[in-house]
Amino acid sequence: MEVRVVSTPSAGADNEPVHCYVAIELSKSSWIVGFQTPLTNKTSQYQVKACDANALLELIERIRTRVARELRRPIEVMSCYEAGYDGFWLHRVLKAHGIHNHVLDPASLQVNRRARRAKTDRIDADRMVRALIRYLRGEPEACSVVRVPSVEQEDAKRLHRERRRLIAERVQHVNRIKGLCATQGIYHYAPLRKDRLARLDDLRTGDGRALPTRLKAEIARELKRLEVLLEMIATVETERDVILTSAASTHLNAGKIKMLAKLKAIGPEFATILVGEVFYREFANRRKLGSYVGLGSSPFCSGPGTSLLTLSRLMSVSGLKRCKAGNSTARSMMIELAWTWLRYQPGSALSVWFRERVGNLKGRPRRIAIVAMARKLLVALWRYLQTGLVPTGALLKA
């Protein structure tokens, strides 16, 4: 595996730092560390124990010392690894020790699509080194760098994400209980009712028998798991609601959550998720905001005879295809909020725009239009949080 030499010593620049590039391929068993230095035209690769940050730092320092001794120049280490299971703790460790680390989006790294490609940790480390060098050289298409949140920002997302996971688990248990009952011809049993345990004793199968002993015991155990989940959900929701009711809330984004919840149609869950997933960040313009959420357009223009008018239509929000590479949680929440907005804010400018555009149409045109409205609503809420300008025609809660 050979790569081009990127940083070489030059006369008259003894004080200018030389870059040493490092790529870390993470796994649960071991880490493969690839180095690209001016001393060789190959990527040197080493192996350290997984999650051993001290061993990694010692290896980087040893390579940096050797390169600095050979070149007699200051050395800057530029490292990278792929975002994934390991989160951002390693990024913070590297940054604290003076290493310029970059967390790469795995989906942005270019691969050969012509045939099935070879894939090993060593090949991936070399590929990341090449991508990092190209990116730092000024080629933004080489890879995408993830914006690493602070510890406080990352922790502020835990609340609403935990609730979503608990709700998903609740659905699984409810479906499991209903499925067990359905095998006996019972379709009216509601596991979420408060008297679920008492009603279990009164259940009769489709042919009039009492529930079999083992089946009844299995359903009872599922109900106990369900009750634990319901208690956890209630605890999380109470903690979430305290953000809106308490004046001394310690939540990082309490101000924005309270501000967003003042609008009709937006409750605690909408406000917490949108602020925690989207509005905690700074966006330069509405295009970057829409792209982050995945509500921007995906232009598709092929052929020499395409006019500028056709191109502008293809690039509009109501085009044929939309980007699905954004924040899926925020995107689904915005589309759900758009439907809710139509119901509780019928006199707002956005609701009027939707009714004039769609009219009595059903099906696909209506679904396309709601995505366009979700993007407009997202931009309106962003401006509201940034400037305090209430969306046109929107009502605040009493």
C-alpha positions in Angstrom: 0.0 0.0 0.0 1.7 3.2 -1.2 0.6 6.8 -0.8 2.1 10.0 -2.0 4.4 12.0 0.3 2.5 15.0 1.4 4.7 17.0 3.7 8.4 17.4 3.0 11.0 19.6 4.5 11.9 22.6 2.5 14.8 25.1 2.8 14.1 28.3 4.6 11.1 27.0 6.6 12.8 25.4 9.6 10.1 26.8 12.0 7.2 25.7 9.8 5.5 22.6 11.3 5.4 19.4 9.3 2.2 17.3 9.3 2.1 13.7 10.4 -1.2 12.0 9.4 -2.8 9.2 11.6 -5.8 7.1 10.9 -7.3 4.9 13.6 -9.5 1.9 12.6 -11.5 1.0 15.7 -12.8 -2.3 16.8 -13.7 -4.2 20.0 -10.6 -6.4 19.9 -7.8 -4.2 18.6 -7.1 -0.9 16.9 -5.2 -0.6 13.7 -3.2 2.7 13.5 -1.9 3.9 10.2 0.8 6.6 9.9 1.7 8.8 6.9 4.9 10.8 7.5 7.4 12.6 5.3 10.0 9.9 6.0 8.4 7.3 3.8 6.0 7.0 0.8 4.2 4.1 2.5 1.6 4.0 5.2 3.1 2.4 8.3 0.6 0.4 10.3 0.7 -0.6 14.0 -1.7 -2.4 16.3 -2.7 -1.5 19.8 -5.2 -3.0 22.3 -8.7 -1.7 21.9 -9.8 1.1 24.2 -6.2 1.6 25.4 -5.9 5.4 24.8 -2.6 5.6 26.7 -0.9 3.0 24.4 -2.2 5.0 21.4 -0.9 8.3 22.8 2.5 6.6 23.5 2.6 5.3 19.9 1.8 8.7 18.4 4.4 10.4 20.6 7.0 7.9 19.7 6.4 8.4 16.0 6.3 12.2 16.4 9.6 12.2 18.3 11.3 10.1 15.7 10.1 12.3 12.8 11.0 15.5 14.6 14.5 14.1 15.3 15.0 13.1 11.6 13.7 16.4 10.1 14.6 18.8 12.9 11.3 20.5 12.5 8.2 20.8 14.7 5.6 18.2 14.1 1.8 18.5 14.0 -0.2 15.3 14.3 -3.5 15.2 12.3 -5.6 12.2 13.1 -8.9 10.7 12.2 -11.3 7.8 12.9 -14.8 6.9 11.7 -17.8 7.9 13.7 -19.7 4.9 15.1 -20.1 2.7 18.1 -17.2 4.3 20.1 -18.7 7.7 20.2 -16.5 10.8 20.8 -14.6 10.0 23.9 -11.4 9.2 22.0 -11.7 12.5 20.1 -11.7 14.4 23.4 -8.7 12.5 24.6 -6.7 13.2 21.4 -7.7 16.8 21.5 -6.7 17.2 25.1 -3.2 16.0 24.2 -2.7 18.5 21.4 -3.6 16.3 18.5 -5.9 17.7 15.7 -8.4 14.9 15.4 -11.2 14.6 12.8 -14.2 12.3 13.2 -15.2 11.1 9.7 -18.6 10.2 8.4 -18.2 6.5 7.2 -20.8 6.9 4.5 -18.8 9.8 2.9 -15.6 7.8 2.2 -15.3 6.9 -1.5 -15.2 3.3 -2.5 -14.9 1.5 -5.8 -18.4 0.6 -7.0 -17.4 -1.5 -10.1 -17.0 -4.8 -8.2 -16.9 -6.2 -4.7 -14.1 -4.5 -3.0 -11.5 -5.9 -0.6 -12.2 -4.8 3.0 -10.0 -5.3 6.0 -9.1 -3.0 9.0 -5.7 -2.4 7.4 -7.2 -1.4 4.1 -9.7 0.9 5.8 -6.9 2.6 7.8 -5.0 3.3 4.7 -8.2 4.6 3.0 -8.9 6.9 5.9 -5.3 8.3 5.7 -5.7 9.1 2.0 -9.1 10.7 2.6 -7.8 12.9 5.5 -4.8 14.1 3.4 -7.1 15.0 0.5 -9.6 16.8 2.9 -6.8 18.9 4.6 -5.4 19.7 1.1 -8.6 21.4 0.3 -10.8 18.7 -1.4 -14.1 18.8 0.6 -15.5 15.9 -1.5 -12.9 13.5 -0.1 -14.9 13.0 3.1 -17.3 14.6 5.5 -16.2 15.6 9.0 -18.6 15.2 11.8 -19.2 18.2 14.1 -18.5 16.8 17.5 -20.9 18.0 20.2 -19.7 19.1 23.6 -20.1 16.8 26.6 -23.1 18.9 27.8 -24.7 18.9 24.4 -24.3 15.2 24.0 -25.8 14.6 27.5 -28.7 16.9 26.8 -29.9 14.5 24.1 -30.2 11.5 26.5 -33.6 12.3 27.8 -35.7 12.3 24.6 -33.7 9.5 23.1 -34.2 7.3 26.1 -38.0 7.9 25.9 -38.1 6.9 22.3 -36.3 3.7 23.1 -38.6 2.9 26.0 -41.7 3.6 23.8 -40.3 1.2 21.2 -39.9 -1.5 23.9 -43.4 -0.8 25.1 -44.8 -1.4 21.7 -42.9 -4.7 21.4 -44.3 -6.0 24.7 -47.8 -4.9 23.9 -47.7 -6.6 20.5 -46.2 -9.7 22.1 -49.0 -10.0 24.7 -51.7 -9.3 22.0 -50.1 -12.0 19.8 -50.2 -14.6 22.6 -53.9 -13.8 23.2 -54.7 -13.9 19.5 -53.5 -17.6 19.4 -56.4 -18.4 21.7 -59.0 -16.3 19.9 -58.8 -13.3 22.3 -58.7 -10.0 20.5 -60.3 -7.6 23.0 -57.6 -7.7 25.8 -55.9 -4.3 26.3 -52.5 -4.6 28.0 -52.2 -0.9 28.7 -55.3 -0.7 30.8 -54.8 -0.2 34.6 -56.8 -3.3 35.4 -54.7 -5.5 33.0 -53.7 -8.0 35.8 -57.2 -8.3 37.2 -58.7 -8.9 33.7 -56.2 -11.6 32.9 -57.9 -14.0 35.3 -61.3 -13.4 33.5 -60.0 -14.1 30.0 -61.6 -17.0 28.1 -60.4 -18.6 24.9 -62.4 -18.6 21.7 -63.8 -22.0 22.6 -64.8 -21.0 26.1 -61.8 -22.4 28.1 -59.7 -20.6 30.7 -56.2 -19.7 29.6 -53.7 -22.6 29.8 -51.5 -22.4 32.9 -48.1 -21.9 31.1 -49.6 -19.3 28.7 -51.1 -17.4 31.5 -47.8 -17.4 33.4 -46.0 -16.2 30.3 -48.5 -13.3 29.8 -48.2 -12.4 33.5 -44.4 -12.1 33.2 -44.8 -10.0 30.0 -47.2 -7.7 32.0 -44.6 -7.3 34.8 -42.0 -6.2 32.2 -44.5 -3.8 30.7 -45.2 -2.3 34.1 -41.5 -1.6 34.7 -41.3 0.1 31.3 -44.4 2.2 32.0 -42.8 3.3 35.3 -39.6 4.2 33.5 -41.5 6.2 30.8 -43.4 8.1 33.5 -40.1 9.0 35.3 -38.5 10.2 32.0 -41.6 12.3 31.1 -41.7 13.8 34.6 -38.1 14.9 34.2 -38.9 16.3 30.7 -41.8 18.3 32.0 -39.8 19.8 34.8 -37.8 21.6 32.1 -40.9 23.6 31.2 -42.3 24.1 34.7 -39.2 24.9 36.7 -37.5 28.3 36.6 -34.3 26.8 37.9 -33.9 24.0 35.4 -30.3 22.8 34.8 -31.0 21.5 31.3 -28.5 23.0 28.8 -31.2 24.1 26.3 -34.0 24.9 28.8 -34.5 28.4 27.4 -35.0 27.3 23.8 -37.3 24.5 24.9 -39.5 26.8 26.8 -39.6 29.3 24.0 -40.6 26.7 21.5 -43.3 25.3 23.7 -45.0 28.7 23.9 -46.4 28.1 20.3 -49.7 26.2 19.9 -49.3 22.7 18.4 -45.9 22.3 20.1 -45.8 20.3 23.3 -43.0 19.2 25.6 -42.0 16.2 23.4 -41.9 18.2 20.1 -39.9 21.0 21.8 -37.4 18.7 23.6 -36.7 16.6 20.5 -36.4 19.5 18.0 -34.1 21.5 20.3 -32.1 18.5 21.4 -31.6 17.2 17.8 -31.5 20.4 15.7 -31.7 23.8 17.3 -28.9 23.4 19.8 -26.5 23.9 16.8 -25.7 27.0 14.9 -26.5 27.1 11.2 -25.2 29.6 8.7 -28.3 29.7 6.5 -31.6 27.9 5.9 -30.1 25.6 3.2 -27.6 24.1 5.7 -30.5 23.7 8.2 -32.6 21.9 5.7 -29.7 19.7 4.6 -28.9 18.7 8.2 -32.5 17.5 8.9 -32.8 15.8 5.5 -35.5 18.1 4.1 -33.4 19.6 1.4 -33.9 18.8 -2.3 -31.8 16.3 -4.2 -31.2 17.9 -7.7 -31.2 15.5 -10.6 -30.4 16.9 -14.0 -29.2 14.8 -16.9 -29.1 15.6 -20.5 -27.7 18.5 -22.7 -31.2 20.1 -23.3 -32.1 21.0 -19.8 -33.1 24.6 -19.4 -32.5 26.8 -16.4 -36.2 26.8 -15.7 -36.4 23.0 -15.6 -33.2 22.9 -13.5 -34.8 25.2 -10.9 -37.9 23.0 -10.8 -35.8 19.9 -10.3 -33.9 21.5 -7.4 -37.1 22.7 -5.6 -38.3 21.1 -2.4 -41.3 19.6 -4.2 -38.9 17.8 -6.6 -38.9 14.1 -7.5 -36.4 13.0 -4.8 -35.3 14.2 -1.4 -32.2 13.7 0.6 -32.5 10.9 3.3 -29.0 11.4 4.7 -30.0 13.9 7.4 -31.1 13.4 11.0 -33.9 10.9 10.6 -35.3 11.6 14.1 -35.7 15.3 13.4 -37.0 14.7 9.9 -39.8 12.4 11.1 -40.6 14.7 14.0 -40.9 17.7 11.6 -43.3 15.9 9.3 -45.4 14.9 12.2 -45.3 18.4 13.5 -46.4 19.8 10.1 -49.6 17.7 10.3 -50.2 18.9 13.9 -49.5 22.5 12.8 -52.3 22.3 10.2 -54.8 21.2 13.0 -53.8 23.6 15.8 -52.6 26.6 13.7 -55.2 26.8 10.9 -54.9 30.5 10.5 -51.1 30.7 10.1 -49.5 31.6 6.8 -48.0 28.1 6.4 -51.4 26.4 6.9 -53.0 28.8 4.4 -50.2 28.1 1.9 -50.7 24.4 2.3 -54.5 24.5 1.7 -54.1 26.8 -1.3 -51.5 24.5 -2.8 -53.1 21.2 -2.1 -56.8 21.9 -2.0 -58.9 18.7 -2.1 -56.1 16.6 -3.5 -55.3 13.3 -1.7 -52.6 10.7 -1.7 -49.1 11.5 -3.1 -49.5 15.2 -3.9 -50.6 15.8 -0.3 -47.6 13.8 1.1 -45.2 15.7 -1.1 -46.7 19.1 -0.1 -46.4 18.2 3.7 -42.7 17.7 3.3 -42.4 21.1 1.7 -44.4 22.6 4.5 -42.2 20.8 7.1 -39.2 22.4 5.6 -40.8 25.9 5.6 -41.9 25.3 9.2 -38.4 24.2 10.2 -37.0 27.5 8.9 -39.7 29.5 10.5 -39.0 27.9 13.9 -35.3 28.4 13.5 -35.8 32.2 12.8 -38.2 32.3 15.8 -35.6 30.9 18.2 -32.8 33.1 16.7 -34.7 36.4 16.5 -37.9 36.0 18.4 -40.0 36.6 15.3 -43.2 34.5 15.7 -44.2 32.7 12.4 -46.7 34.7 10.5 -50.2 34.2 11.8 -49.1 31.7 14.5 -50.8 31.8 17.9 -49.1 31.6 21.2 -50.5 29.6 24.2 -52.5 31.5 26.7 
